[in-house]
Amino acid sequence: TIALLAVAAFAAGWLDAIGGGGGLIQLPALLIALPAESTAIAIGTNKISSLIGTSASAIAYSKKVKPPLITVAPKMIEAFVGSVFGSKVADSIKPEVFRPVIL
């Protein structure tokens, strides 16, 4: 199981680096490899790796281009509020309904 998830994570990271969409590989792999885990846990695990990749890209980008804080700060707050709302919605949907939709 760990080897399958490692290969899926590598493939997802590679795809994400090229053009985005790594979650389309990693999330189904998590759901298939860990069927006993809740769907919200799988989504959260997928989002952690996405957060790390996006953060690394943002740090590299901000070293070359200094984005104005007045533009960035509200967007960060909006993203946080949206992620809280999204996680609440994902947690409230029954796994029997949500898993087939994700897969």
C-alpha positions in Angstrom: 0.0 0.0 0.0 2.8 2.4 0.9 4.6 1.6 -2.3 1.5 2.3 -4.4 0.9 5.6 -2.6 4.5 6.6 -3.1 4.3 5.9 -6.8 1.0 7.8 -7.0 2.4 10.8 -5.1 5.5 10.9 -7.3 3.3 10.8 -10.5 1.0 13.4 -9.0 3.9 15.7 -8.1 5.3 15.3 -11.6 2.0 16.1 -13.3 1.4 19.0 -10.9 4.8 20.5 -11.8 4.1 20.3 -15.5 0.6 21.6 -15.7 -1.4 21.0 -12.5 -4.0 18.4 -11.8 -1.9 16.0 -9.6 -4.8 15.5 -7.3 -6.5 13.6 -10.2 -3.9 10.9 -9.6 -3.3 11.1 -5.9 -6.9 11.4 -4.6 -8.3 8.3 -6.3 -5.1 6.4 -5.3 -5.7 7.4 -1.6 -9.4 6.3 -1.8 -8.5 3.0 -3.4 -5.5 2.2 -1.2 -7.2 3.2 2.1 -10.8 2.2 1.8 -11.4 2.2 5.5 -10.4 5.9 5.9 -13.0 8.6 5.6 -13.3 10.6 2.4 -12.5 13.8 4.2 -9.2 12.3 5.5 -8.2 11.4 2.0 -9.1 14.9 0.7 -7.2 16.5 3.5 -4.1 14.3 2.9 -4.2 15.2 -0.8 -4.5 18.9 0.1 -1.5 18.8 2.4 0.8 17.7 -0.5 -0.9 20.3 -2.7 -0.2 23.0 -0.1 3.4 22.0 0.1 3.9 22.2 -3.7 2.0 25.4 -4.0 3.9 27.0 -1.2 7.2 26.0 -2.7 6.1 27.6 -6.0 4.9 30.7 -4.3 8.1 31.2 -2.4 10.2 30.7 -5.6 8.0 33.2 -7.4 8.0 35.8 -4.7 11.8 35.8 -4.7 11.7 37.0 -8.3 8.5 39.1 -8.3 7.4 40.9 -5.1 3.6 40.8 -5.1 1.9 43.7 -3.2 0.7 42.6 0.2 -2.5 44.6 -0.2 -3.4 42.3 -3.1 -2.2 39.0 -1.6 -3.5 39.3 2.0 -7.2 39.4 1.1 -6.8 36.5 -1.3 -5.1 34.5 1.4 -8.0 35.1 3.8 -10.6 34.3 1.1 -8.7 31.0 0.3 -8.7 30.1 4.0 -12.4 30.8 4.4 -13.2 28.8 1.3 -11.1 25.9 2.4 -12.8 25.8 5.8 -16.2 25.9 4.1 -15.2 23.2 1.6 -13.9 20.9 4.3 -17.1 21.2 6.3 -19.1 20.4 3.1 -16.9 17.4 2.3 -17.2 16.1 5.9 -21.0 16.4 5.8 -21.5 14.3 2.6 -21.9 10.6 3.1 -19.0 8.5 1.9 -21.3 6.2 -0.1 -22.3 9.2 -2.2 -19.0 11.2 -2.2 -16.5 8.4 -3.1 -18.1 7.5 -6.5 -18.3 11.2 -7.4 -14.6 11.7 -6.7 -13.5 8.5 -8.5 
